[in-house]
Amino acid sequence: MNLGHGQAVALMVLVTFLWSTAGVVTRHLEQAQAFEITFWRSFFTLLALAVILPVWQGWGVWQRMRSEGWLLWASGACWAVMFTAFMLALALTSVANVLITLAAAPLLTALVSRVFFAQQLARRTWVAIGVAGLGIGWMFARQLDGTAWMGMLVALGVPLAGAINWNLVRCGQEAGREVDLVPAVLVGAALSALATLPLAWPLEASAHDIALLAGLGLGQLAIPCVLAVLCARVLAPPEISLLALLEVLFGIVLVWWLAREAPSAEVIQGGLLVVSALVVNEWLGWRERASRSRSEQHDAARKAIP
């Protein structure tokens, strides 16, 4: 499936909208509680990908998964943490709190790459990390008198696990070992379902709840995951990072509109700091890369003149 740049951008916008539906759907559940919600979503994601993968990549995908080695399972474990922490956080705090905490993922990825993988960071990225940290810290500090901070603390597990995951994948690529992310998501869904089943037992979700969670497994995780992989073949990482921020906007608007869950003032203030830090950092990075590319093209053109 060959996408043009405009098609990839439009598809990535659709992906972020599908991702953003988790919050509003969980607010319309009748009986299912935190661990059971997590189990059913992961279980239906596993079922959906078990069908999608062989249709998309052929039956040989199962053999390839067996030969991937420890890197696939390490990536899968990171996905499992992300799936579990995200749904548990939604049960503990507001959707806006969770989504804005998740928005710091690109900056946390950069920080993890510096601390654990000795990657050099630009000064602008250090500044962005500091500003985003202030934003999240402000949200935490303003909610210490309640229980919302616990949900935000759990939500931090998502970008942290994601940061480790992306750095593992990058290190594997640098070592000549490619990791297919979609099978890794399947492994993550399986591990998440297995880990949460004992805590979710006895299962008490109504048929209404199971139908909604099946929709999340298919439409909020499995399908967007495949579409995001297709987009990543066309779009640059900064473009994906910026477009992914639409999940925050879509998610907050949907839950505000359809579940009457309005974000608090401190969430809006802290969220503006986090999102602004990421946008400015990515924009400055894009300018640097564009300037470097023009300079290299100019030097190449000068050398080509006899």
VENTAQUI-V836407 format. One line per field, one symbol per residue. ss: DSSP state (~ for helix, > for strand, _ for the rest). phi: phi as a letter, one per 20 degrees, with the letter a starting at -180 (. if undefined). Layout:
BEGIN
ss=???
phi=???
END
This chain:
BEGIN
ss=____~~~~~~~~~~~~~~~_~~~~~~_______~~~~~~~~~~~~~~~~~~~~~~~~__~~~~~~~~__~~~~~~~~~~~~~~~~~~~~~~~__~~~~~~~~~_~~~~~~~~~~~~~_____~~~~~~~~~~~~~~~~~~~______~~~~~~~~~~~~~~~~~~~~~~~~~~~______~~~~~~~~~~~~~~~~~~~~______~~~~~~~~~~~~~~~~~~~~~~~~~~____~~~~~~~~_~~~~~~~~~~~~~~_____~~~~~~~~~~~~~~~~~~~~~~~~~~~~~~~~~~~~~~~~__
phi=.edfffffffffffgfffgffgfffffdfecfdgffgffffffffgffffefgffednffffffffefnffffffffffffffffffffffdbfffgfffffffgffffffffffdclefdfgfffffffffffffffffffcfecdfffffffffffffffffffffffffffendfdffffffgfffffffffegffefffcffgfffffffffgeedcffgfffffffffdefgfffffffffgffgfffffffecldeffffffffffffffgfffffffffffffffffffffffffffff
END
